[in-house]
Amino acid sequence: LEENMIKQYPNPADHNATFEFSVIEDQEVSVSILNINGQVVGSIYNGSVRANEVNKLDYNVTTLQSGIYYVHLNTPTGVLKKKFVIIK
């Protein structure tokens, strides 16, 4: 890997969403879901990860309303963002 990565599928999601992320250095990270207004509406992961390993997390999105959301991979060097949609 040459850079940090995060992706989400299926997109759009309805009941469950899968998030995959990886980083290029061992580090502490957090993965959060934000609504269109920038408010954190879900915390997916918070802890240390190893370099170049793909981390896969399933997350139940049934408590979230239909709409546009962002998943944020927060690292010591910055934030990586991806947009996704929930349709019920």
Backbone atoms as SQL, in Angstrom:
CREATE TABLE atoms (id INTEGER PRIMARY KEY, chain TEXT, resi INTEGER, resn TEXT, atom TEXT, x REAL, y REAL, z REAL);
INSERT INTO atoms VALUES
  (1, 'A', 1, 'LEU', 'N', 0.827, -1.190, 0.000),
  (2, 'A', 1, 'LEU', 'CA', 0.000, 0.000, 0.000),
  (3, 'A', 1, 'LEU', 'C', 0.871, 1.253, 0.000),
  (4, 'A', 2, 'GLU', 'N', 0.414, 2.246, -0.732),
  (5, 'A', 2, 'GLU', 'CA', 1.140, 3.506, -0.793),
  (6, 'A', 2, 'GLU', 'C', 0.457, 4.607, -0.009),
  (7, 'A', 3, 'GLU', 'N', -0.816, 4.391, 0.347),
  (8, 'A', 3, 'GLU', 'CA', -1.536, 5.398, 1.115),
  (9, 'A', 3, 'GLU', 'C', -2.629, 4.740, 1.946),
  (10, 'A', 4, 'ASN', 'N', -3.137, 5.471, 2.925),
  (11, 'A', 4, 'ASN', 'CA', -4.227, 4.974, 3.741),
  (12, 'A', 4, 'ASN', 'C', -5.471, 4.788, 2.875),
  (13, 'A', 5, 'MET', 'N', -6.340, 3.843, 3.258),
  (14, 'A', 5, 'MET', 'CA', -7.504, 3.518, 2.452),
  (15, 'A', 5, 'MET', 'C', -8.687, 3.238, 3.357),
  (16, 'A', 6, 'ILE', 'N', -9.882, 3.665, 2.902),
  (17, 'A', 6, 'ILE', 'CA', -11.127, 3.241, 3.533),
  (18, 'A', 6, 'ILE', 'C', -12.183, 3.095, 2.450),
  (19, 'A', 7, 'LYS', 'N', -13.012, 2.049, 2.576),
  (20, 'A', 7, 'LYS', 'CA', -14.124, 1.881, 1.653),
  (21, 'A', 7, 'LYS', 'C', -15.300, 1.275, 2.397),
  (22, 'A', 8, 'GLN', 'N', -16.469, 1.420, 1.816),
  (23, 'A', 8, 'GLN', 'CA', -17.707, 0.947, 2.420),
  (24, 'A', 8, 'GLN', 'C', -18.544, 0.285, 1.337),
  (25, 'A', 9, 'TYR', 'N', -19.203, -0.798, 1.675),
  (26, 'A', 9, 'TYR', 'CA', -20.127, -1.458, 0.758),
  (27, 'A', 9, 'TYR', 'C', -21.159, -2.229, 1.550),
  (28, 'A', 10, 'PRO', 'N', -22.326, -2.576, 1.022),
  (29, 'A', 10, 'PRO', 'CA', -22.829, -2.085, -0.272),
  (30, 'A', 10, 'PRO', 'C', -23.180, -0.603, -0.178),
  (31, 'A', 11, 'ASN', 'N', -23.212, 0.050, -1.302),
  (32, 'A', 11, 'ASN', 'CA', -23.575, 1.454, -1.354),
  (33, 'A', 11, 'ASN', 'C', -24.589, 1.638, -2.467),
  (34, 'A', 12, 'PRO', 'N', -25.841, 1.878, -2.156),
  (35, 'A', 12, 'PRO', 'CA', -26.380, 2.219, -0.845),
  (36, 'A', 12, 'PRO', 'C', -26.538, 1.006, 0.076),
  (37, 'A', 13, 'ALA', 'N', -26.523, 1.284, 1.370),
  (38, 'A', 13, 'ALA', 'CA', -26.717, 0.247, 2.391),
  (39, 'A', 13, 'ALA', 'C', -28.138, 0.356, 2.937),
  (40, 'A', 14, 'ASP', 'N', -28.647, -0.755, 3.488),
  (41, 'A', 14, 'ASP', 'CA', -29.968, -0.681, 4.106),
  (42, 'A', 14, 'ASP', 'C', -29.971, -1.200, 5.542),
  (43, 'A', 15, 'HIS', 'N', -29.420, -2.386, 5.790),
  (44, 'A', 15, 'HIS', 'CA', -29.401, -2.942, 7.146),
  (45, 'A', 15, 'HIS', 'C', -27.987, -3.007, 7.722),
  (46, 'A', 16, 'ASN', 'N', -27.081, -3.540, 6.948),
  (47, 'A', 16, 'ASN', 'CA', -25.688, -3.676, 7.391),
  (48, 'A', 16, 'ASN', 'C', -24.768, -3.044, 6.363),
  (49, 'A', 17, 'ALA', 'N', -23.694, -2.456, 6.856),
  (50, 'A', 17, 'ALA', 'CA', -22.660, -1.897, 5.996),
  (51, 'A', 17, 'ALA', 'C', -21.334, -2.511, 6.414),
  (52, 'A', 18, 'THR', 'N', -20.497, -2.776, 5.436),
  (53, 'A', 18, 'THR', 'CA', -19.159, -3.290, 5.706),
  (54, 'A', 18, 'THR', 'C', -18.158, -2.190, 5.402),
  (55, 'A', 19, 'PHE', 'N', -17.243, -1.984, 6.337),
  (56, 'A', 19, 'PHE', 'CA', -16.189, -0.984, 6.181),
  (57, 'A', 19, 'PHE', 'C', -14.854, -1.700, 6.172),
  (58, 'A', 20, 'GLU', 'N', -14.008, -1.357, 5.218),
  (59, 'A', 20, 'GLU', 'CA', -12.653, -1.885, 5.151),
  (60, 'A', 20, 'GLU', 'C', -11.693, -0.699, 5.165),
  (61, 'A', 21, 'PHE', 'N', -10.638, -0.831, 5.955),
  (62, 'A', 21, 'PHE', 'CA', -9.653, 0.240, 5.986),
  (63, 'A', 21, 'PHE', 'C', -8.270, -0.333, 6.247),
  (64, 'A', 22, 'SER', 'N', -7.275, 0.409, 5.811),
  (65, 'A', 22, 'SER', 'CA', -5.884, 0.037, 6.061),
  (66, 'A', 22, 'SER', 'C', -5.048, 1.307, 6.119),
  (67, 'A', 23, 'VAL', 'N', -3.919, 1.194, 6.796),
  (68, 'A', 23, 'VAL', 'CA', -3.008, 2.323, 6.956),
  (69, 'A', 23, 'VAL', 'C', -1.596, 1.872, 6.581),
  (70, 'A', 24, 'ILE', 'N', -0.748, 2.835, 6.278),
  (71, 'A', 24, 'ILE', 'CA', 0.605, 2.489, 5.820),
  (72, 'A', 24, 'ILE', 'C', 1.619, 2.408, 6.955),
  (73, 'A', 25, 'GLU', 'N', 1.210, 2.794, 8.173),
  (74, 'A', 25, 'GLU', 'CA', 2.086, 2.691, 9.345),
  (75, 'A', 25, 'GLU', 'C', 1.272, 2.172, 10.526),
  (76, 'A', 26, 'ASP', 'N', 1.910, 1.437, 11.442),
  (77, 'A', 26, 'ASP', 'CA', 1.254, 1.062, 12.693),
  (78, 'A', 26, 'ASP', 'C', 0.851, 2.349, 13.401),
  (79, 'A', 27, 'GLN', 'N', -0.416, 2.439, 13.816),
  (80, 'A', 27, 'GLN', 'CA', -0.862, 3.659, 14.477),
  (81, 'A', 27, 'GLN', 'C', -2.219, 3.490, 15.133),
  (82, 'A', 28, 'GLU', 'N', -2.583, 4.478, 15.941),
  (83, 'A', 28, 'GLU', 'CA', -3.904, 4.548, 16.562),
  (84, 'A', 28, 'GLU', 'C', -4.840, 5.251, 15.581),
  (85, 'A', 29, 'VAL', 'N', -6.026, 4.682, 15.378),
  (86, 'A', 29, 'VAL', 'CA', -7.001, 5.278, 14.464),
  (87, 'A', 29, 'VAL', 'C', -8.388, 5.204, 15.084),
  (88, 'A', 30, 'SER', 'N', -9.298, 5.971, 14.503),
  (89, 'A', 30, 'SER', 'CA', -10.708, 5.816, 14.813),
  (90, 'A', 30, 'SER', 'C', -11.479, 5.893, 13.507),
  (91, 'A', 31, 'VAL', 'N', -12.586, 5.156, 13.457),
  (92, 'A', 31, 'VAL', 'CA', -13.460, 5.164, 12.288),
  (93, 'A', 31, 'VAL', 'C', -14.846, 5.553, 12.779),
  (94, 'A', 32, 'SER', 'N', -15.406, 6.610, 12.192),
  (95, 'A', 32, 'SER', 'CA', -16.690, 7.142, 12.632),
  (96, 'A', 32, 'SER', 'C', -17.604, 7.389, 11.443),
  (97, 'A', 33, 'ILE', 'N', -18.919, 7.372, 11.728),
  (98, 'A', 33, 'ILE', 'CA', -19.926, 7.745, 10.731),
  (99, 'A', 33, 'ILE', 'C', -20.448, 9.123, 11.105),
  (100, 'A', 34, 'LEU', 'N', -20.473, 10.023, 10.125),
  (101, 'A', 34, 'LEU', 'CA', -20.996, 11.367, 10.326),
  (102, 'A', 34, 'LEU', 'C', -22.182, 11.595, 9.396),
  (103, 'A', 35, 'ASN', 'N', -23.151, 12.364, 9.874),
  (104, 'A', 35, 'ASN', 'CA', -24.275, 12.699, 9.014),
  (105, 'A', 35, 'ASN', 'C', -23.896, 13.877, 8.125),
  (106, 'A', 36, 'ILE', 'N', -24.842, 14.314, 7.297),
  (107, 'A', 36, 'ILE', 'CA', -24.573, 15.381, 6.327),
  (108, 'A', 36, 'ILE', 'C', -24.227, 16.703, 7.015),
  (109, 'A', 37, 'ASN', 'N', -24.621, 16.844, 8.301),
  (110, 'A', 37, 'ASN', 'CA', -24.319, 18.057, 9.059),
  (111, 'A', 37, 'ASN', 'C', -22.991, 17.983, 9.802),
  (112, 'A', 38, 'GLY', 'N', -22.268, 16.863, 9.647),
  (113, 'A', 38, 'GLY', 'CA', -20.975, 16.717, 10.291),
  (114, 'A', 38, 'GLY', 'C', -21.030, 16.198, 11.710),
  (115, 'A', 39, 'GLN', 'N', -22.210, 15.774, 12.157),
  (116, 'A', 39, 'GLN', 'CA', -22.352, 15.231, 13.512),
  (117, 'A', 39, 'GLN', 'C', -22.018, 13.747, 13.511),
  (118, 'A', 40, 'VAL', 'N', -21.252, 13.304, 14.504),
  (119, 'A', 40, 'VAL', 'CA', -20.920, 11.885, 14.630),
  (120, 'A', 40, 'VAL', 'C', -22.176, 11.129, 15.059),
  (121, 'A', 41, 'VAL', 'N', -22.578, 10.139, 14.266),
  (122, 'A', 41, 'VAL', 'CA', -23.778, 9.351, 14.569),
  (123, 'A', 41, 'VAL', 'C', -23.439, 7.881, 14.826),
  (124, 'A', 42, 'GLY', 'N', -22.174, 7.525, 14.681),
  (125, 'A', 42, 'GLY', 'CA', -21.759, 6.158, 14.950),
  (126, 'A', 42, 'GLY', 'C', -20.254, 6.054, 15.082),
  (127, 'A', 43, 'SER', 'N', -19.821, 5.212, 16.007),
  (128, 'A', 43, 'SER', 'CA', -18.399, 4.936, 16.171),
  (129, 'A', 43, 'SER', 'C', -18.168, 3.480, 15.806),
  (130, 'A', 44, 'ILE', 'N', -17.360, 3.234, 14.804),
  (131, 'A', 44, 'ILE', 'CA', -17.150, 1.886, 14.294),
  (132, 'A', 44, 'ILE', 'C', -15.930, 1.227, 14.926),
  (133, 'A', 45, 'TYR', 'N', -14.858, 1.996, 15.093),
  (134, 'A', 45, 'TYR', 'CA', -13.624, 1.421, 15.628),
  (135, 'A', 45, 'TYR', 'C', -12.792, 2.517, 16.264),
  (136, 'A', 46, 'ASN', 'N', -12.088, 2.153, 17.330),
  (137, 'A', 46, 'ASN', 'CA', -11.163, 3.074, 17.972),
  (138, 'A', 46, 'ASN', 'C', -10.059, 2.230, 18.594),
  (139, 'A', 47, 'GLY', 'N', -8.854, 2.322, 18.060),
  (140, 'A', 47, 'GLY', 'CA', -7.764, 1.524, 18.597),
  (141, 'A', 47, 'GLY', 'C', -6.574, 1.493, 17.666),
  (142, 'A', 48, 'SER', 'N', -5.652, 0.589, 17.948),
  (143, 'A', 48, 'SER', 'CA', -4.436, 0.498, 17.145),
  (144, 'A', 48, 'SER', 'C', -4.630, -0.486, 15.995),
  (145, 'A', 49, 'VAL', 'N', -3.969, -0.191, 14.894),
  (146, 'A', 49, 'VAL', 'CA', -3.974, -1.069, 13.722),
  (147, 'A', 49, 'VAL', 'C', -2.548, -1.221, 13.218),
  (148, 'A', 50, 'ARG', 'N', -2.331, -2.344, 12.544),
  (149, 'A', 50, 'ARG', 'CA', -1.006, -2.626, 11.993),
  (150, 'A', 50, 'ARG', 'C', -0.931, -2.159, 10.549),
  (151, 'A', 51, 'ALA', 'N', 0.260, -1.808, 10.134),
  (152, 'A', 51, 'ALA', 'CA', 0.479, -1.318, 8.776),
  (153, 'A', 51, 'ALA', 'C', 0.140, -2.387, 7.744),
  (154, 'A', 52, 'ASN', 'N', -0.471, -1.954, 6.657),
  (155, 'A', 52, 'ASN', 'CA', -0.728, -2.761, 5.467),
  (156, 'A', 52, 'ASN', 'C', -1.616, -3.978, 5.708),
  (157, 'A', 53, 'GLU', 'N', -2.392, -3.976, 6.792),
  (158, 'A', 53, 'GLU', 'CA', -3.374, -5.032, 7.019),
  (159, 'A', 53, 'GLU', 'C', -4.757, -4.461, 6.763),
  (160, 'A', 54, 'VAL', 'N', -5.589, -5.190, 6.014),
  (161, 'A', 54, 'VAL', 'CA', -6.947, -4.741, 5.758),
  (162, 'A', 54, 'VAL', 'C', -7.819, -5.133, 6.946),
  (163, 'A', 55, 'ASN', 'N', -8.433, -4.146, 7.547),
  (164, 'A', 55, 'ASN', 'CA', -9.335, -4.341, 8.673),
  (165, 'A', 55, 'ASN', 'C', -10.756, -4.268, 8.151),
  (166, 'A', 56, 'LYS', 'N', -11.563, -5.277, 8.438),
  (167, 'A', 56, 'LYS', 'CA', -12.921, -5.361, 7.915),
  (168, 'A', 56, 'LYS', 'C', -13.892, -5.384, 9.084),
  (169, 'A', 57, 'LEU', 'N', -14.852, -4.463, 9.068),
  (170, 'A', 57, 'LEU', 'CA', -15.822, -4.338, 10.147),
  (171, 'A', 57, 'LEU', 'C', -17.231, -4.275, 9.579),
  (172, 'A', 58, 'ASP', 'N', -18.128, -5.074, 10.137),
  (173, 'A', 58, 'ASP', 'CA', -19.539, -4.998, 9.777),
  (174, 'A', 58, 'ASP', 'C', -20.245, -4.122, 10.796),
  (175, 'A', 59, 'TYR', 'N', -21.146, -3.276, 10.323),
  (176, 'A', 59, 'TYR', 'CA', -21.821, -2.331, 11.203),
  (177, 'A', 59, 'TYR', 'C', -23.302, -2.295, 10.859),
  (178, 'A', 60, 'ASN', 'N', -24.148, -2.396, 11.874),
  (179, 'A', 60, 'ASN', 'CA', -25.590, -2.362, 11.690),
  (180, 'A', 60, 'ASN', 'C', -26.036, -0.905, 11.564),
  (181, 'A', 61, 'VAL', 'N', -26.643, -0.550, 10.427),
  (182, 'A', 61, 'VAL', 'CA', -27.060, 0.833, 10.179),
  (183, 'A', 61, 'VAL', 'C', -28.576, 1.017, 10.304),
  (184, 'A', 62, 'THR', 'N', -29.274, 0.047, 10.892),
  (185, 'A', 62, 'THR', 'CA', -30.741, 0.131, 10.959),
  (186, 'A', 62, 'THR', 'C', -31.226, 1.293, 11.831),
  (187, 'A', 63, 'THR', 'N', -30.406, 1.794, 12.742),
  (188, 'A', 63, 'THR', 'CA', -30.833, 2.910, 13.584),
  (189, 'A', 63, 'THR', 'C', -30.662, 4.260, 12.887),
  (190, 'A', 64, 'LEU', 'N', -30.003, 4.270, 11.738),
  (191, 'A', 64, 'LEU', 'CA', -29.786, 5.514, 10.999),
  (192, 'A', 64, 'LEU', 'C', -30.889, 5.706, 9.962),
  (193, 'A', 65, 'GLN', 'N', -31.288, 6.943, 9.757),
  (194, 'A', 65, 'GLN', 'CA', -32.319, 7.259, 8.773),
  (195, 'A', 65, 'GLN', 'C', -31.736, 7.219, 7.367),
  (196, 'A', 66, 'SER', 'N', -32.613, 7.125, 6.377),
  (197, 'A', 66, 'SER', 'CA', -32.174, 7.217, 4.989),
  (198, 'A', 66, 'SER', 'C', -31.500, 8.562, 4.766),
  (199, 'A', 67, 'GLY', 'N', -30.419, 8.554, 3.991),
  (200, 'A', 67, 'GLY', 'CA', -29.737, 9.800, 3.704),
  (201, 'A', 67, 'GLY', 'C', -28.288, 9.592, 3.337),
  (202, 'A', 68, 'ILE', 'N', -27.583, 10.709, 3.246),
  (203, 'A', 68, 'ILE', 'CA', -26.162, 10.708, 2.884),
  (204, 'A', 68, 'ILE', 'C', -25.335, 10.781, 4.163),
  (205, 'A', 69, 'TYR', 'N', -24.313, 9.932, 4.226),
  (206, 'A', 69, 'TYR', 'CA', -23.425, 9.869, 5.381),
  (207, 'A', 69, 'TYR', 'C', -21.982, 9.846, 4.904),
  (208, 'A', 70, 'TYR', 'N', -21.077, 10.079, 5.825),
  (209, 'A', 70, 'TYR', 'CA', -19.646, 10.010, 5.545),
  (210, 'A', 70, 'TYR', 'C', -18.995, 9.103, 6.567),
  (211, 'A', 71, 'VAL', 'N', -18.070, 8.273, 6.103),
  (212, 'A', 71, 'VAL', 'CA', -17.253, 7.497, 7.023),
  (213, 'A', 71, 'VAL', 'C', -15.893, 8.181, 7.069),
  (214, 'A', 72, 'HIS', 'N', -15.402, 8.413, 8.288),
  (215, 'A', 72, 'HIS', 'CA', -14.118, 9.084, 8.495),
  (216, 'A', 72, 'HIS', 'C', -13.123, 8.112, 9.110),
  (217, 'A', 73, 'LEU', 'N', -11.962, 7.991, 8.482),
  (218, 'A', 73, 'LEU', 'CA', -10.816, 7.287, 9.054),
  (219, 'A', 73, 'LEU', 'C', -9.895, 8.358, 9.606),
  (220, 'A', 74, 'ASN', 'N', -9.865, 8.476, 10.925),
  (221, 'A', 74, 'ASN', 'CA', -9.049, 9.492, 11.597),
  (222, 'A', 74, 'ASN', 'C', -7.720, 8.883, 12.007),
  (223, 'A', 75, 'THR', 'N', -6.630, 9.468, 11.523),
  (224, 'A', 75, 'THR', 'CA', -5.283, 9.013, 11.849),
  (225, 'A', 75, 'THR', 'C', -4.501, 10.193, 12.430),
  (226, 'A', 76, 'PRO', 'N', -3.334, 9.936, 13.018),
  (227, 'A', 76, 'PRO', 'CA', -2.523, 11.053, 13.534),
  (228, 'A', 76, 'PRO', 'C', -2.112, 12.048, 12.455),
  (229, 'A', 77, 'THR', 'N', -2.115, 11.625, 11.198),
  (230, 'A', 77, 'THR', 'CA', -1.668, 12.509, 10.121),
  (231, 'A', 77, 'THR', 'C', -2.804, 13.150, 9.337),
  (232, 'A', 78, 'GLY', 'N', -4.070, 12.795, 9.655),
  (233, 'A', 78, 'GLY', 'CA', -5.180, 13.411, 8.936),
  (234, 'A', 78, 'GLY', 'C', -6.425, 12.547, 8.931),
  (235, 'A', 79, 'VAL', 'N', -7.397, 12.980, 8.126),
  (236, 'A', 79, 'VAL', 'CA', -8.687, 12.304, 8.033),
  (237, 'A', 79, 'VAL', 'C', -8.938, 11.920, 6.586),
  (238, 'A', 80, 'LEU', 'N', -9.355, 10.666, 6.390),
  (239, 'A', 80, 'LEU', 'CA', -9.755, 10.181, 5.077),
  (240, 'A', 80, 'LEU', 'C', -11.265, 10.006, 5.112),
  (241, 'A', 81, 'LYS', 'N', -11.979, 10.554, 4.123),
  (242, 'A', 81, 'LYS', 'CA', -13.442, 10.554, 4.126),
  (243, 'A', 81, 'LYS', 'C', -13.990, 9.858, 2.879),
  (244, 'A', 82, 'LYS', 'N', -15.101, 9.147, 3.067),
  (245, 'A', 82, 'LYS', 'CA', -15.825, 8.549, 1.942),
  (246, 'A', 82, 'LYS', 'C', -17.313, 8.761, 2.169),
  (247, 'A', 83, 'LYS', 'N', -18.027, 9.107, 1.097),
  (248, 'A', 83, 'LYS', 'CA', -19.464, 9.307, 1.177),
  (249, 'A', 83, 'LYS', 'C', -20.168, 7.992, 0.893),
  (250, 'A', 84, 'PHE', 'N', -21.278, 7.742, 1.614),
  (251, 'A', 84, 'PHE', 'CA', -22.131, 6.594, 1.303),
  (252, 'A', 84, 'PHE', 'C', -23.576, 6.943, 1.615),
  (253, 'A', 85, 'VAL', 'N', -24.476, 6.112, 1.129),
  (254, 'A', 85, 'VAL', 'CA', -25.904, 6.380, 1.229),
  (255, 'A', 85, 'VAL', 'C', -26.593, 5.245, 1.963),
  (256, 'A', 86, 'ILE', 'N', -27.576, 5.608, 2.788),
  (257, 'A', 86, 'ILE', 'CA', -28.445, 4.617, 3.416),
  (258, 'A', 86, 'ILE', 'C', -29.837, 4.828, 2.852),
  (259, 'A', 87, 'ILE', 'N', -30.413, 3.749, 2.342),
  (260, 'A', 87, 'ILE', 'CA', -31.786, 3.770, 1.816),
  (261, 'A', 87, 'ILE', 'C', -32.560, 2.681, 2.505),
  (262, 'A', 88, 'LYS', 'N', -33.705, 3.039, 3.056),
  (263, 'A', 88, 'LYS', 'CA', -34.552, 2.052, 3.753),
  (264, 'A', 88, 'LYS', 'C', -35.802, 1.779, 2.958);
